[in-house]
Amino acid sequence: MDRAGIFAYPRQDALAGIVVFLVALPLCLGIAVASGVPPVSGLVAGIVGGIAIPLISRSPLSVSGPAAGLIAIVLFEIERLGGVNAFMTAVALAGVMQIALGLLRTGKFSALVPGSVVKGMLAAIGITITLKQVPVVFGATGSIASIPDSMHRGATLIGLASLAVLLVWKHTPLVRLPMVPSALVVVVAASLGAGLLPEEWRLRADQFVNVPTGGFDGLRSALPLPDWSVLGSSGVWIAAATIAVVASIETLLSCQAVDRLDPLKRRTPPDRELVAQGVGNALSGALGGLPVTAVIVRSGANVAAGARERLSAIVHALLLLICVLALPEVLNHIPQACLAAVLVQVGLNLAKPSLFIEQRRLGMDQLVPFLVTIVAVLATDLLKGVVVGIVVGVVVALRKAATSSIERTDHPDGSITLRLRRDGTFIMKPALVDAFAAIPARARVTFDANGEPIDQDVREAIAGFVDDAPNRGISVSLVGVDLTGVTTGGH
């Protein structure tokens, strides 16, 4: 372990760690509540992610903890597996899988996931979070449709006021104060305001956070520990694989984004990061915590607060631990409606309209995989949706590569030249057939391979065009193409 590196900037990292703690506290609680697990499970994930992972990782500025992006997976898998204890087993197994992925040096393959698919995945996560948390903002139970019948006036006042503050915060001078994060402001204000509501608007006990009291003993009794008896269930292994894949992608993408913000221009080793994250998830699952990833919101706050090394993440985790052990009564005064407002803001940021506009501006080859991924994730689940998005992204990319691999030039004398711009492989065959079909009757055509290698499928397509050309009155000249031995039977 590089101790000198961790403690190289103690003053800057200690201050940054305090800022990250203030940002992370409401997020850890809110993500846990939204995921349907005890709030303390979110805090445990934040503590483990902040202490265990930096000791192994070489990502200097990223901060790990429970991720809003995994809320949909947690909710789905807990229901599918029949309980939170089986899910914790899957989290621990996912950690082991991530360690294996790191040791097998698979980190570099994250770059193969199309950017449009990643953006679509995040947008779908944002939509899911927003749809799930809007009813909680109104103190309602169930879906958005249940709000008119089950909304609670006190919770609605707190939730909407919190959301309004969060949405306008970035337009005020207060945004420049790193020690005053907007999420913490609404949590403190909501906790104080809940006690001032008129009697008929007072929140019920179940509308507040519920963190166990009684120190370590209280924590141990409240945490949903793994049920190791389900290790033989295929469903648990599928859930573990889903968590491992999605958490790894989110982590590596977050690290890439944070590395670009690093004033010292350092780079995170992806394979070592997977091992570190795997250890973190194995420990978090074993202790009853949520799955962890490197998280861009907390990491961005870390950079903005002037952090320089991994000590800041450790400081933030130690402060979370102190809160859990020494201040549970304070945490239990936080209304769930304000935490839901925090998560609605997170969801809106992930699926903001400007993202859709930007994808449209980039062209259909970016927009189509983006939209397909969103629809597939919402219609199925996160992993299946991402796989569908990747398949569509690959098909779109291949189609684009194929259509751009043939250059057509129409000369003033009426002749036409078709020239290859890259290797002639089977991928471009449909585009080549279309290019041949677009040649008008009685034209003079030159097909120029341009020195590019041509595989058998393309040679057969060219031979088929040459054989059919006399029937259309087309004369064909070939440059750099050898059709010796090529037959067109059946084509």
Stockholm file with secondary structure:
# STOCKHOLM 1.0

chainA/1-491         MDRAGIFAYPRQDALAGIVVFLVALPLCLGIAVASGVPPVSGLVAGIVGGIAIPLISRSPLSVSGPAAGLIAIVLFEIERLGGVNAFMTAVALAGVMQIALGLLRTGKFSALVPGSVVKGMLAAIGITITLKQVPVVFGATGSIASIPDSMHRGATLIGLASLAVLLVWKHTPLVRLPMVPSALVVVVAASLGAGLLPEEWRLRADQFVNVPTGGFDGLRSALPLPDWSVLGSSGVWIAAATIAVVASIETLLSCQAVDRLDPLKRRTPPDRELVAQGVGNALSGALGGLPVTAVIVRSGANVAAGARERLSAIVHALLLLICVLALPEVLNHIPQACLAAVLVQVGLNLAKPSLFIEQRRLGMDQLVPFLVTIVAVLATDLLKGVVVGIVVGVVVALRKAATSSIERTDHPDGSITLRLRRDGTFIMKPALVDAFAAIPARARVTFDANGEPIDQDVREAIAGFVDDAPNRGISVSLVGVDLTGVTTGGH
#=GR chainA/1-491 SS CCHHHHTSSHHHHHHHHHHHHHHHHHHHHHHHHHTTSCHHHHHHHHHHHHHHHHHHCCCSSCEEEECGGGHHHHHHHHHHHTSHHHHHHHHHHHHHHHHHHHHTTCGGGGGGSCHHHHHHHHHHHHHHHHHHHHHHHTTCCSSGGGHHHHCCHHHHHHHHHHHHHHHHHTTSGGGGCTTSCHHHHHHHHHHHHHTTSCGGGCCCGGGBCCCCCSHHHHHHHHSCCCCGGGGGCHHHHHHHHHHHHHHHHHHHHHHHHHHHHCTTCCCCCHHHHHHHHHHHHHHHHHHTCCCEEEEHHHHHHHHHTTCCSTHHHHHHHHHHHHHHHHCHHHHTTCBHHHHHHHHHHHHHHHTCHHHHHHHHHHCHHHHHHHHHHHHHHHHSCHHHHHHHHHHHHHHHHHHHHHHTSEEEEECTTSCEEEEESSCBCGGGHHHHHHHHHTSCTTCEEEEECTTCCBCHHHHHHHHHHHHHGGGGTCEEEEESCCCTTCCCTTC
#=GC SS_cons         CCHHHHTSSHHHHHHHHHHHHHHHHHHHHHHHHHTTSCHHHHHHHHHHHHHHHHHHCCCSSCEEEECGGGHHHHHHHHHHHTSHHHHHHHHHHHHHHHHHHHHTTCGGGGGGSCHHHHHHHHHHHHHHHHHHHHHHHTTCCSSGGGHHHHCCHHHHHHHHHHHHHHHHHTTSGGGGCTTSCHHHHHHHHHHHHHTTSCGGGCCCGGGBCCCCCSHHHHHHHHSCCCCGGGGGCHHHHHHHHHHHHHHHHHHHHHHHHHHHHCTTCCCCCHHHHHHHHHHHHHHHHHHTCCCEEEEHHHHHHHHHTTCCSTHHHHHHHHHHHHHHHHCHHHHTTCBHHHHHHHHHHHHHHHTCHHHHHHHHHHCHHHHHHHHHHHHHHHHSCHHHHHHHHHHHHHHHHHHHHHHTSEEEEECTTSCEEEEESSCBCGGGHHHHHHHHHTSCTTCEEEEECTTCCBCHHHHHHHHHHHHHGGGGTCEEEEESCCCTTCCCTTC
//
